[in-house]
Amino acid sequence: MCVCVRVCRGPSTPKSGLLFVILSIVFMKGGVVKESLVWNTLKKLRVDPGREKHEEFGDVKKMVTDEFVRQRYLEYVRVPHTEPVEFEFRWGQRADIEVSKVKLLEFMGQLHDQDPKSWSQQYRDATSPVPGTSSQRQSSQR
């Protein structure tokens, strides 16, 4: 099943919902976020990546770092010169093409009871008419 079809309009399955939450975090943080922030956020939602098996997702960490990365929704990159070793998640190429940033921003607005326009940088990025010209892509290429 293609997760992207569901994510573009909003999550309709648990798996696409999990991806939607993670992409929301990455988007709101400018396209790059430390792995620890993602795991801590998921723990607050009672999706603990440290558990052996989640009843809905199975091995959460494997799903996120292997499956979502393999599907190119996320990039999972080692942060250079860190001890202990740290990783970060980045907005993936497939997410750039298939995921509605406007929907992610609307989701965040509902969560925080805020107008999506109040996040001005993210709003500009989400409503940018030309894909690939987003500020997060430009800043990550510098």
C-alpha positions in Angstrom: 0.0 0.0 0.0 1.3 3.5 -0.8 1.3 5.5 2.4 1.6 8.8 0.4 -1.9 8.7 -1.0 -3.3 8.9 2.5 -0.7 11.4 3.8 -1.4 13.9 1.1 -4.9 14.3 2.3 -4.3 13.6 5.9 -3.7 10.4 7.8 -6.3 7.7 7.5 -4.3 4.6 8.7 -2.2 4.3 11.9 0.9 3.9 9.8 0.3 7.0 7.7 -0.7 8.8 10.9 2.7 8.0 12.5 4.5 9.2 9.4 2.3 12.3 9.4 3.3 13.1 13.0 7.0 12.6 12.3 6.9 14.7 9.1 5.1 17.4 11.1 7.9 17.6 13.6 10.5 17.7 10.9 8.6 20.4 8.9 8.0 22.6 12.0 11.8 22.4 12.8 12.8 23.6 9.4 13.4 20.3 7.7 16.0 18.8 10.1 15.4 17.4 13.6 17.5 15.5 16.1 16.5 11.8 16.4 16.0 12.2 20.1 13.3 14.8 19.7 11.3 12.5 17.4 11.6 9.6 19.9 10.7 11.8 22.9 7.7 13.2 21.0 6.5 9.7 20.1 6.9 8.5 23.7 4.5 11.3 24.8 2.0 9.9 22.3 2.5 6.4 23.9 4.4 5.1 20.9 7.7 4.1 22.6 10.4 3.3 20.1 12.4 1.6 22.9 9.8 -1.1 23.4 10.2 -4.4 21.8 6.9 -4.3 19.9 4.2 -1.8 19.7 0.8 -3.5 19.3 -0.1 -1.4 16.2 3.3 -0.7 14.6 5.5 -3.6 15.7 9.1 -2.3 15.9 8.6 1.4 15.8 12.2 2.3 15.5 12.7 -0.1 12.6 9.6 1.2 10.8 10.8 4.8 11.0 14.5 4.4 10.4 14.2 1.6 7.8 10.8 1.6 6.1 10.1 5.4 6.0 13.7 6.0 5.0 13.7 3.3 2.4 10.4 4.8 1.0 12.3 8.2 0.9 9.8 10.1 3.1 12.6 10.7 5.6 16.4 10.8 5.5 18.3 9.4 8.5 21.7 11.0 8.7 24.5 10.7 11.2 25.5 14.0 12.8 29.3 14.4 12.2 31.7 14.8 15.1 29.3 13.7 17.9 30.2 11.4 20.8 28.1 9.5 21.5 26.9 9.1 18.0 23.8 11.2 17.1 21.5 11.0 14.2 18.9 13.4 12.7 15.9 13.1 10.5 15.5 15.2 7.4 12.6 15.8 5.1 12.8 13.2 2.4 12.7 13.5 -1.4 9.4 11.6 -1.7 7.8 13.7 1.1 8.7 16.8 -0.9 6.8 15.5 -3.9 3.8 13.8 -2.2 3.1 15.3 1.2 1.0 18.4 1.6 2.8 20.8 3.9 -0.4 22.8 4.2 -2.1 19.7 5.7 0.8 19.3 8.1 0.5 23.0 9.1 -3.3 22.7 9.5 -2.7 19.6 11.7 -0.3 21.6 13.9 -2.7 24.4 14.1 -5.4 22.1 15.3 -3.1 20.5 17.9 -2.1 23.9 19.3 -5.4 25.7 18.7 -3.6 28.3 16.5 -4.0 29.8 13.1 -1.5 28.1 10.7 -0.5 31.6 9.5 0.9 32.3 13.0 3.9 30.1 12.0 5.0 32.6 9.3 8.1 30.8 8.0 6.4 27.5 7.8 3.3 29.0 6.2 5.4 30.7 3.5 7.2 27.3 2.9 3.9 25.4 2.8 2.3 27.8 0.4 5.3 28.3 -1.9 4.0 27.8 -5.4 7.1 26.1 -6.8 8.3 22.8 -5.3 11.9 22.7 -4.3 12.1 26.4 -3.6 11.2 26.0 0.0 13.4 27.8 2.5 14.2 24.5 4.3 15.7 23.0 1.0 17.6 26.2 0.3 19.1 26.4 3.8 20.1 22.7 3.8 21.9 23.1 0.5 24.2 25.9 1.9 
